[in-house]
Amino acid sequence: MSNLQDLQSQILADIAAAVDEAALEAVRVGALGKKGSISALLATLGKMDPERRKTEGAAINRAKEAVTEALAARRDVLKAAALDAKLAAETIDVTLPMREPLAEQGRLHPLSQVWDELTAIFADMGFSIAEGPDIETDDYNFTKLNFPEGHPAREMHDTFYFNPKEDGSRLLLRTHTSPVQVRTMLSKRPPIRVICPGRTYRSDSDQTHTPMFHQVEGLVIDKGSHLGHLKWILHEFCKAFFEVDNVNMRFRPSFFPFTEPSLEVDIQCRRGKDEIRFGEGEDWLEILGCGMVHPNVLTACGLDPNEYQGFAWGMGIDRIAMLKYGMSDLRQLFEADVRWLNHYGFKPLDIPTLAGGLSS
Ligand code: 2NL
């Protein structure tokens, strides 16, 4: 009897000491399996006389039941512990930043970034965005913009012309985005508030000129639009674009065939050894041209200059991109060098908004 007691105690101790379900299963097999210790005792019953078999059989079966119950109880405990450990190991902290993807990540070209930035700024001021064809007529690119036929003003732009058609007319690659504003005036009734970003072409190539470049022009036409409005719009734009609280601006008289009066605009800056900062310092940098739309242009575009007036401006997207992001050579913008793009490019998910900031 005491043997059975010892055996049961030993097995119950082994059950209590089992650290996981595999260890517990080993204990079960050792006790209740085919060759288990309790099974071996049960096998001895057959050779006993009926009286002994009755008492010992009952005792062994009680031990077997006790072991079975202890196994089940311990299994429940271990199962619960295993689940707790699994849950603890597999928690996800949803507040952690996303892991950087391992794959190569593409970059937004700085020009695309600046294009997005400036359209966001002007859209927030209530401007529409208009686009038009790169191939234009002489009429929309020059004549309607008050460049008289044979006038030296036409030589201001080195134009890429297509071969003349049979009637003598020649298509051309637009030299500015103004034809898009012409199209807007011809197709929409004022009030007009529109910006026209796009590709433009001039036969010119050196460190600061590429034959293809980008412009954004703006146009506002209404009954009482004046230079005060223009100054406010350009000031708000410059503060938002260069991300400064204030920037002094200087308006100088100039000449364009399509505006009268015409002005050139400089912004305040400080030139350091390798960098240029805006909104501080004593230096000036020219960034755009503007003016009141010439009455001849309004008339050519179907608007009565006695009823409507307005202003327009134009600036180089490539130029303001270089200024903002500190790039030295304009030509690199178009060389498609992936190493350069990895340095100057932008992560595609850093989308500019006025609320979220324009650059990270
Ligand atoms: C510059 C100067 C300018 C305009 C563009 C414009 C368009 C129409 C009528 C009148 Cl339809 N003006 N555009 C006006 C003044 C200056 O661009 O230096 N751009 C880089």
Boltz pocket constraint, residues with backbone or C-beta under 6 A from the ligand:
constraints:
  - pocket:
      binder: B
      contacts: [[A, 178], [A, 179], [A, 181], [A, 182], [A, 215], [A, 217], [A, 218], [A, 219], [A, 256], [A, 258], [A, 259], [A, 263], [A, 288], [A, 289], [A, 290], [A, 291], [A, 292], [A, 293], [A, 294], [A, 297], [A, 312], [A, 313], [A, 314], [A, 315], [A, 316]]
      max_distance: 6.0
